[in-house]
Amino acid sequence: MYEGIKMGLDVVGAVWSAMKDAEFYSPNDLANSLEQPVESVTRVLKFLEKYEFAEQVAKSEMIFRKVNSELNPAEVLGALQAVLGNPVPDNSLPDNKMR
């Protein structure tokens, strides 16, 4: 696996694991608790929202909640990478880059 994808998957997994069901989070909340840059956490939250692992609950603010799912988005992204045998397209990665 490419090192960049592994790092991206780690951030996706960390954000997902930090979010508890029925709780609300801002990117700053998660960035502070995970000691990650807010920009990285924001990209992950947008990725989670795009693929319906999370939803933005307020349109005027970036407040998110986890959508109940038996699937871990980092595992799904990793499985997709393994099946494709290629870098994941840049619009699917949290940091919007090919790895």
A tleap script that builds the chain and sets N, CA, C and O, in Angstrom:
source leaprc.protein.ff14SB
mol = sequence {
  NMET TYR GLU GLY ILE LYS MET GLY LEU ASP
  VAL VAL GLY ALA VAL TRP SER ALA MET LYS
  ASP ALA GLU PHE TYR SER PRO ASN ASP LEU
  ALA ASN SER LEU GLU GLN PRO VAL GLU SER
  VAL THR ARG VAL LEU LYS PHE LEU GLU LYS
  TYR GLU PHE ALA GLU GLN VAL ALA LYS SER
  GLU MET ILE PHE ARG LYS VAL ASN SER GLU
  LEU ASN PRO ALA GLU VAL LEU GLY ALA LEU
  GLN ALA VAL LEU GLY ASN PRO VAL PRO ASP
  ASN SER LEU PRO ASP ASN LYS MET CARG
}
set mol.1.N position { 0.860 -1.192 0.000 }
set mol.1.CA position { 0.000 0.000 0.000 }
set mol.1.C position { 0.891 1.235 0.000 }
set mol.1.O position { 1.933 1.257 0.656 }
set mol.2.N position { 0.484 2.245 -0.726 }
set mol.2.CA position { 1.227 3.487 -0.770 }
set mol.2.C position { 1.168 4.162 0.597 }
set mol.2.O position { 0.122 4.174 1.244 }
set mol.3.N position { 2.284 4.716 1.027 }
set mol.3.CA position { 2.367 5.339 2.352 }
set mol.3.C position { 1.370 6.489 2.507 }
set mol.3.O position { 0.780 6.639 3.577 }
set mol.4.N position { 1.167 7.299 1.473 }
set mol.4.CA position { 0.232 8.420 1.551 }
set mol.4.C position { -1.199 7.978 1.784 }
set mol.4.O position { -1.934 8.617 2.537 }
set mol.5.N position { -1.603 6.885 1.142 }
set mol.5.CA position { -2.952 6.369 1.359 }
set mol.5.C position { -3.090 5.857 2.773 }
set mol.5.O position { -4.112 6.085 3.420 }
set mol.6.N position { -2.064 5.160 3.265 }
set mol.6.CA position { -2.111 4.659 4.635 }
set mol.6.C position { -2.314 5.811 5.619 }
set mol.6.O position { -3.125 5.715 6.540 }
set mol.7.N position { -1.573 6.897 5.417 }
set mol.7.CA position { -1.719 8.039 6.305 }
set mol.7.C position { -3.135 8.613 6.203 }
set mol.7.O position { -3.748 8.926 7.223 }
set mol.8.N position { -3.657 8.752 4.984 }
set mol.8.CA position { -5.012 9.244 4.800 }
set mol.8.C position { -6.038 8.343 5.452 }
set mol.8.O position { -6.988 8.817 6.075 }
set mol.9.N position { -5.843 7.029 5.307 }
set mol.9.CA position { -6.757 6.077 5.926 }
set mol.9.C position { -6.693 6.168 7.439 }
set mol.9.O position { -7.712 6.019 8.114 }
set mol.10.N position { -5.503 6.414 7.980 }
set mol.10.CA position { -5.362 6.568 9.428 }
set mol.10.C position { -6.169 7.756 9.937 }
set mol.10.O position { -6.816 7.667 10.980 }
set mol.11.N position { -6.135 8.863 9.208 }
set mol.11.CA position { -6.880 10.055 9.632 }
set mol.11.C position { -8.379 9.795 9.520 }
set mol.11.O position { -9.141 10.171 10.410 }
set mol.12.N position { -8.804 9.156 8.432 }
set mol.12.CA position { -10.226 8.815 8.287 }
set mol.12.C position { -10.663 7.926 9.450 }
set mol.12.O position { -11.700 8.170 10.066 }
set mol.13.N position { -9.882 6.909 9.744 }
set mol.13.CA position { -10.210 6.002 10.845 }
set mol.13.C position { -10.228 6.698 12.193 }
set mol.13.O position { -11.087 6.411 13.027 }
set mol.14.N position { -9.289 7.609 12.418 }
set mol.14.CA position { -9.224 8.331 13.686 }
set mol.14.C position { -10.442 9.235 13.879 }
set mol.14.O position { -11.030 9.274 14.960 }
set mol.15.N position { -10.813 9.959 12.825 }
set mol.15.CA position { -11.988 10.840 12.921 }
set mol.15.C position { -13.237 10.005 13.154 }
set mol.15.O position { -14.052 10.325 14.020 }
set mol.16.N position { -13.386 8.933 12.382 }
set mol.16.CA position { -14.557 8.062 12.515 }
set mol.16.C position { -14.644 7.489 13.928 }
set mol.16.O position { -15.717 7.493 14.531 }
set mol.17.N position { -13.539 7.004 14.453 }
set mol.17.CA position { -13.530 6.400 15.791 }
set mol.17.C position { -13.814 7.426 16.888 }
set mol.17.O position { -14.415 7.096 17.911 }
set mol.18.N position { -13.385 8.660 16.675 }
set mol.18.CA position { -13.592 9.702 17.683 }
set mol.18.C position { -15.046 10.153 17.768 }
set mol.18.O position { -15.485 10.662 18.799 }
set mol.19.N position { -15.785 9.965 16.686 }
set mol.19.CA position { -17.187 10.397 16.655 }
set mol.19.C position { -18.067 9.324 17.301 }
set mol.19.O position { -18.055 8.168 16.880 }
set mol.20.N position { -18.814 9.709 18.304 }
set mol.20.CA position { -19.752 8.806 18.968 }
set mol.20.C position { -21.136 9.015 18.387 }
set mol.20.O position { -21.483 10.119 17.969 }
set mol.21.N position { -21.933 7.942 18.361 }
set mol.21.CA position { -23.292 8.029 17.829 }
set mol.21.C position { -24.090 9.083 18.582 }
set mol.21.O position { -23.975 9.208 19.801 }
set mol.22.N position { -24.891 9.829 17.857 }
set mol.22.CA position { -25.820 10.837 18.376 }
set mol.22.C position { -25.129 12.054 18.990 }
set mol.22.O position { -25.794 12.862 19.638 }
set mol.23.N position { -23.828 12.207 18.808 }
set mol.23.CA position { -23.106 13.384 19.287 }
set mol.23.C position { -22.847 14.314 18.101 }
set mol.23.O position { -22.814 13.870 16.954 }
set mol.24.N position { -22.666 15.595 18.380 }
set mol.24.CA position { -22.416 16.593 17.351 }
set mol.24.C position { -20.992 17.111 17.484 }
set mol.24.O position { -20.491 17.308 18.591 }
set mol.25.N position { -20.340 17.331 16.334 }
set mol.25.CA position { -18.932 17.726 16.326 }
set mol.25.C position { -18.679 18.804 15.289 }
set mol.25.O position { -19.246 18.792 14.197 }
set mol.26.N position { -17.822 19.727 15.656 }
set mol.26.CA position { -17.296 20.681 14.680 }
set mol.26.C position { -15.908 20.177 14.278 }
set mol.26.O position { -15.308 19.379 14.998 }
set mol.27.N position { -15.398 20.635 13.142 }
set mol.27.CA position { -14.037 20.249 12.767 }
set mol.27.C position { -13.012 20.629 13.841 }
set mol.27.O position { -12.055 19.892 14.078 }
set mol.28.N position { -13.218 21.790 14.494 }
set mol.28.CA position { -12.292 22.214 15.549 }
set mol.28.C position { -12.315 21.262 16.741 }
set mol.28.O position { -11.266 20.946 17.301 }
set mol.29.N position { -13.512 20.800 17.136 }
set mol.29.CA position { -13.618 19.847 18.250 }
set mol.29.C position { -12.773 18.610 17.980 }
set mol.29.O position { -11.972 18.183 18.811 }
set mol.30.N position { -12.976 18.048 16.795 }
set mol.30.CA position { -12.272 16.812 16.445 }
set mol.30.C position { -10.780 17.056 16.250 }
set mol.30.O position { -9.958 16.245 16.676 }
set mol.31.N position { -10.428 18.165 15.611 }
set mol.31.CA position { -9.011 18.474 15.393 }
set mol.31.C position { -8.273 18.604 16.721 }
set mol.31.O position { -7.160 18.100 16.872 }
set mol.32.N position { -8.893 19.277 17.676 }
set mol.32.CA position { -8.267 19.442 18.983 }
set mol.32.C position { -8.128 18.117 19.716 }
set mol.32.O position { -7.075 17.834 20.288 }
set mol.33.N position { -9.180 17.301 19.705 }
set mol.33.CA position { -9.117 16.038 20.447 }
set mol.33.C position { -8.166 15.038 19.792 }
set mol.33.O position { -7.581 14.201 20.480 }
set mol.34.N position { -8.008 15.116 18.472 }
set mol.34.CA position { -7.138 14.179 17.751 }
set mol.34.C position { -5.734 14.738 17.505 }
set mol.34.O position { -4.851 14.029 17.021 }
set mol.35.N position { -5.539 16.013 17.842 }
set mol.35.CA position { -4.267 16.695 17.589 }
set mol.35.C position { -3.884 16.594 16.109 }
set mol.35.O position { -2.759 16.243 15.754 }
set mol.36.N position { -4.860 16.912 15.271 }
set mol.36.CA position { -4.690 16.927 13.817 }
set mol.36.C position { -5.003 18.332 13.311 }
set mol.36.O position { -5.746 19.065 13.962 }
set mol.37.N position { -4.457 18.714 12.178 }
set mol.37.CA position { -4.797 20.021 11.609 }
set mol.37.C position { -6.291 20.093 11.268 }
set mol.37.O position { -6.864 19.131 10.756 }
set mol.38.N position { -6.897 21.210 11.550 }
set mol.38.CA position { -8.329 21.370 11.295 }
set mol.38.C position { -8.654 21.184 9.816 }
set mol.38.O position { -9.729 20.691 9.477 }
set mol.39.N position { -7.732 21.575 8.933 }
set mol.39.CA position { -7.967 21.417 7.494 }
set mol.39.C position { -8.097 19.945 7.124 }
set mol.39.O position { -8.951 19.581 6.316 }
set mol.40.N position { -7.256 19.098 7.708 }
set mol.40.CA position { -7.321 17.654 7.437 }
set mol.40.C position { -8.625 17.063 7.950 }
set mol.40.O position { -9.260 16.259 7.268 }
set mol.41.N position { -9.017 17.459 9.140 }
set mol.41.CA position { -10.258 16.944 9.730 }
set mol.41.C position { -11.457 17.411 8.913 }
set mol.41.O position { -12.398 16.645 8.700 }
set mol.42.N position { -11.432 18.648 8.457 }
set mol.42.CA position { -12.530 19.165 7.632 }
set mol.42.C position { -12.653 18.370 6.342 }
set mol.42.O position { -13.762 18.020 5.937 }
set mol.43.N position { -11.528 18.077 5.687 }
set mol.43.CA position { -11.568 17.267 4.457 }
set mol.43.C position { -12.133 15.882 4.735 }
set mol.43.O position { -12.908 15.355 3.937 }
set mol.44.N position { -11.752 15.292 5.859 }
set mol.44.CA position { -12.276 13.966 6.209 }
set mol.44.C position { -13.775 14.045 6.458 }
set mol.44.O position { -14.520 13.181 5.994 }
set mol.45.N position { -14.231 15.060 7.177 }
set mol.45.CA position { -15.666 15.195 7.442 }
set mol.45.C position { -16.446 15.364 6.143 }
set mol.45.O position { -17.528 14.796 5.993 }
set mol.46.N position { -15.914 16.132 5.216 }
set mol.46.CA position { -16.581 16.295 3.915 }
set mol.46.C position { -16.597 14.972 3.150 }
set mol.46.O position { -17.589 14.646 2.498 }
set mol.47.N position { -15.517 14.215 3.224 }
set mol.47.CA position { -15.458 12.879 2.618 }
set mol.47.C position { -16.508 11.965 3.252 }
set mol.47.O position { -17.237 11.270 2.544 }
set mol.48.N position { -16.585 11.968 4.587 }
set mol.48.CA position { -17.571 11.137 5.286 }
set mol.48.C position { -18.991 11.548 4.913 }
set mol.48.O position { -19.870 10.700 4.759 }
set mol.49.N position { -19.209 12.845 4.770 }
set mol.49.CA position { -20.539 13.325 4.379 }
set mol.49.C position { -20.868 12.898 2.944 }
set mol.49.O position { -21.981 12.452 2.668 }
set mol.50.N position { -19.917 13.034 2.051 }
set mol.50.CA position { -20.144 12.689 0.643 }
set mol.50.C position { -20.590 11.240 0.485 }
set mol.50.O position { -21.449 10.935 -0.342 }
set mol.51.N position { -20.000 10.344 1.285 }
set mol.51.CA position { -20.324 8.925 1.169 }
set mol.51.C position { -21.280 8.443 2.266 }
set mol.51.O position { -21.389 7.247 2.536 }
set mol.52.N position { -21.966 9.400 2.887 }
set mol.52.CA position { -23.061 9.164 3.835 }
set mol.52.C position { -22.658 8.382 5.084 }
set mol.52.O position { -23.450 7.612 5.628 }
set mol.53.N position { -21.405 8.591 5.536 }
set mol.53.CA position { -20.976 8.063 6.825 }
set mol.53.C position { -21.232 9.097 7.924 }
set mol.53.O position { -21.257 8.762 9.108 }
set mol.54.N position { -21.420 10.347 7.521 }
set mol.54.CA position { -21.702 11.443 8.441 }
set mol.54.C position { -22.631 12.416 7.729 }
set mol.54.O position { -22.757 12.400 6.504 }
set mol.55.N position { -23.274 13.261 8.521 }
set mol.55.CA position { -24.106 14.290 7.909 }
set mol.55.C position { -23.850 15.619 8.591 }
set mol.55.O position { -23.618 15.699 9.797 }
set mol.56.N position { -23.899 16.662 7.769 }
set mol.56.CA position { -23.788 18.016 8.301 }
set mol.56.C position { -25.184 18.402 8.761 }
set mol.56.O position { -26.118 18.449 7.962 }
set mol.57.N position { -25.322 18.679 10.062 }
set mol.57.CA position { -26.658 18.888 10.631 }
set mol.57.C position { -27.100 20.342 10.613 }
set mol.57.O position { -28.285 20.624 10.788 }
set mol.58.N position { -26.186 21.259 10.408 }
set mol.58.CA position { -26.532 22.675 10.332 }
set mol.58.C position { -25.903 23.248 9.071 }
set mol.58.O position { -24.696 23.123 8.863 }
set mol.59.N position { -26.701 23.863 8.246 }
set mol.59.CA position { -26.168 24.431 7.004 }
set mol.59.C position { -25.388 25.720 7.254 }
set mol.59.O position { -24.494 26.067 6.482 }
set mol.60.N position { -25.721 26.420 8.321 }
set mol.60.CA position { -25.037 27.676 8.615 }
set mol.60.C position { -23.702 27.471 9.331 }
set mol.60.O position { -22.875 28.382 9.366 }
set mol.61.N position { -23.484 26.285 9.901 }
set mol.61.CA position { -22.244 25.970 10.606 }
set mol.61.C position { -21.786 24.582 10.203 }
set mol.61.O position { -22.584 23.745 9.782 }
set mol.62.N position { -20.504 24.353 10.336 }
set mol.62.CA position { -19.983 23.016 10.051 }
set mol.62.C position { -20.093 22.162 11.319 }
set mol.62.O position { -19.134 22.014 12.076 }
set mol.63.N position { -21.268 21.617 11.522 }
set mol.63.CA position { -21.540 20.719 12.640 }
set mol.63.C position { -21.972 19.384 12.039 }
set mol.63.O position { -22.894 19.326 11.225 }
set mol.64.N position { -21.299 18.324 12.449 }
set mol.64.CA position { -21.533 17.011 11.879 }
set mol.64.C position { -21.922 16.006 12.954 }
set mol.64.O position { -21.635 16.179 14.138 }
set mol.65.N position { -22.584 14.952 12.498 }
set mol.65.CA position { -22.808 13.808 13.363 }
set mol.65.C position { -22.579 12.554 12.542 }
set mol.65.O position { -22.744 12.538 11.323 }
set mol.66.N position { -22.202 11.523 13.240 }
set mol.66.CA position { -21.939 10.233 12.624 }
set mol.66.C position { -23.272 9.585 12.263 }
set mol.66.O position { -24.222 9.624 13.044 }
set mol.67.N position { -23.331 8.996 11.088 }
set mol.67.CA position { -24.504 8.234 10.675 }
set mol.67.C position { -24.238 6.790 11.085 }
set mol.67.O position { -23.156 6.256 10.836 }
set mol.68.N position { -25.219 6.166 11.707 }
set mol.68.CA position { -25.029 4.776 12.131 }
set mol.68.C position { -24.652 3.922 10.938 }
set mol.68.O position { -25.350 3.907 9.924 }
set mol.69.N position { -23.563 3.224 11.066 }
set mol.69.CA position { -23.092 2.366 9.993 }
set mol.69.C position { -22.287 1.235 10.596 }
set mol.69.O position { -21.487 1.445 11.507 }
set mol.70.N position { -22.497 0.060 10.092 }
set mol.70.CA position { -21.703 -1.087 10.523 }
set mol.70.C position { -20.341 -1.079 9.836 }
set mol.70.O position { -19.427 -1.794 10.248 }
set mol.71.N position { -20.211 -0.280 8.801 }
set mol.71.CA position { -18.969 -0.217 8.051 }
set mol.71.C position { -18.088 0.911 8.556 }
set mol.71.O position { -18.575 1.992 8.885 }
set mol.72.N position { -16.791 0.654 8.615 }
set mol.72.CA position { -15.814 1.676 8.947 }
set mol.72.C position { -15.344 2.280 7.623 }
set mol.72.O position { -14.863 1.542 6.764 }
set mol.73.N position { -15.466 3.584 7.429 }
set mol.73.CA position { -15.099 4.177 6.141 }
set mol.73.C position { -13.633 3.970 5.780 }
set mol.73.O position { -13.313 3.856 4.596 }
set mol.74.N position { -12.740 3.917 6.752 }
set mol.74.CA position { -11.328 3.677 6.441 }
set mol.74.C position { -11.145 2.272 5.883 }
set mol.74.O position { -10.353 2.069 4.963 }
set mol.75.N position { -11.870 1.300 6.432 }
set mol.75.CA position { -11.791 -0.068 5.927 }
set mol.75.C position { -12.387 -0.164 4.527 }
set mol.75.O position { -11.855 -0.876 3.675 }
set mol.76.N position { -13.478 0.542 4.285 }
set mol.76.CA position { -14.096 0.541 2.952 }
set mol.76.C position { -13.136 1.137 1.932 }
set mol.76.O position { -12.951 0.574 0.853 }
set mol.77.N position { -12.524 2.266 2.263 }
set mol.77.CA position { -11.583 2.907 1.352 }
set mol.77.C position { -10.369 2.010 1.120 }
set mol.77.O position { -9.879 1.915 -0.005 }
set mol.78.N position { -9.881 1.351 2.170 }
set mol.78.CA position { -8.753 0.435 2.034 }
set mol.78.C position { -9.091 -0.772 1.177 }
set mol.78.O position { -8.269 -1.220 0.376 }
set mol.79.N position { -10.309 -1.306 1.343 }
set mol.79.CA position { -10.738 -2.448 0.530 }
set mol.79.C position { -10.853 -2.047 -0.932 }
set mol.79.O position { -10.465 -2.809 -1.818 }
set mol.80.N position { -11.378 -0.867 -1.188 }
set mol.80.CA position { -11.474 -0.370 -2.554 }
set mol.80.C position { -10.087 -0.273 -3.172 }
set mol.80.O position { -9.882 -0.677 -4.317 }
set mol.81.N position { -9.146 0.257 -2.421 }
set mol.81.CA position { -7.770 0.368 -2.902 }
set mol.81.C position { -7.201 -1.012 -3.220 }
set mol.81.O position { -6.563 -1.189 -4.257 }
set mol.82.N position { -7.420 -1.978 -2.354 }
set mol.82.CA position { -6.888 -3.322 -2.562 }
set mol.82.C position { -7.500 -3.974 -3.801 }
set mol.82.O position { -6.796 -4.641 -4.559 }
set mol.83.N position { -8.785 -3.789 -4.009 }
set mol.83.CA position { -9.459 -4.375 -5.168 }
set mol.83.C position { -8.973 -3.727 -6.455 }
set mol.83.O position { -8.717 -4.417 -7.442 }
set mol.84.N position { -8.844 -2.415 -6.449 }
set mol.84.CA position { -8.427 -1.699 -7.647 }
set mol.84.C position { -6.952 -1.886 -7.956 }
set mol.84.O position { -6.545 -1.895 -9.118 }
set mol.85.N position { -6.154 -2.035 -6.902 }
set mol.85.CA position { -4.718 -2.145 -7.102 }
set mol.85.C position { -4.089 -0.874 -7.614 }
set mol.85.O position { -2.954 -0.888 -8.090 }
set mol.86.N position { -4.811 0.221 -7.522 }
set mol.86.CA position { -4.359 1.538 -7.986 }
set mol.86.C position { -4.577 2.548 -6.881 }
set mol.86.O position { -5.326 2.287 -5.939 }
set mol.87.N position { -3.932 3.699 -6.986 }
set mol.87.CA position { -4.274 4.770 -6.054 }
set mol.87.C position { -5.752 5.133 -6.198 }
set mol.87.O position { -6.303 5.096 -7.299 }
set mol.88.N position { -6.376 5.477 -5.102 }
set mol.88.CA position { -7.776 5.893 -5.114 }
set mol.88.C position { -7.852 7.233 -5.825 }
set mol.88.O position { -6.980 8.074 -5.609 }
set mol.89.N position { -8.872 7.476 -6.678 }
set mol.89.CA position { -8.985 8.767 -7.372 }
set mol.89.C position { -8.920 9.930 -6.388 }
set mol.89.O position { -9.419 9.841 -5.266 }
set mol.90.N position { -8.292 11.031 -6.832 }
set mol.90.CA position { -8.034 12.142 -5.930 }
set mol.90.C position { -9.290 12.751 -5.336 }
set mol.90.O position { -9.191 13.377 -4.281 }
set mol.91.N position { -10.460 12.614 -5.933 }
set mol.91.CA position { -11.660 13.190 -5.331 }
set mol.91.C position { -12.226 12.304 -4.226 }
set mol.91.O position { -13.209 12.682 -3.589 }
set mol.92.N position { -11.633 11.137 -3.982 }
set mol.92.CA position { -12.096 10.256 -2.925 }
set mol.92.C position { -11.230 10.331 -1.674 }
set mol.92.O position { -11.672 9.950 -0.590 }
set mol.93.N position { -10.016 10.815 -1.814 }
set mol.93.CA position { -9.115 10.909 -0.669 }
set mol.93.C position { -9.400 12.162 0.136 }
set mol.93.O position { -9.743 13.199 -0.431 }
set mol.94.N position { -9.262 12.079 1.452 }
set mol.94.CA position { -9.516 13.244 2.291 }
set mol.94.C position { -8.644 14.445 1.949 }
set mol.94.O position { -9.097 15.581 2.095 }
set mol.95.N position { -7.415 14.235 1.503 }
set mol.95.CA position { -6.552 15.375 1.212 }
set mol.95.C position { -6.531 15.733 -0.263 }
set mol.95.O position { -5.692 16.525 -0.694 }
set mol.96.N position { -7.459 15.151 -1.060 }
set mol.96.CA position { -7.644 15.479 -2.465 }
set mol.96.C position { -6.370 15.329 -3.299 }
set mol.96.O position { -6.109 16.141 -4.186 }
set mol.97.N position { -5.579 14.295 -3.018 }
set mol.97.CA position { -4.364 14.061 -3.785 }
set mol.97.C position { -4.275 12.589 -4.153 }
set mol.97.O position { -4.778 11.722 -3.438 }
set mol.98.N position { -3.632 12.324 -5.268 }
set mol.98.CA position { -3.329 10.949 -5.638 }
set mol.98.C position { -2.151 10.509 -4.771 }
set mol.98.O position { -1.235 11.287 -4.506 }
set mol.99.N position { -2.189 9.268 -4.342 }
set mol.99.CA position { -1.071 8.740 -3.533 }
set mol.99.C position { -0.494 7.529 -4.212 }
set mol.99.O position { 0.454 6.930 -3.704 }
savepdb mol mol.pdb
quit
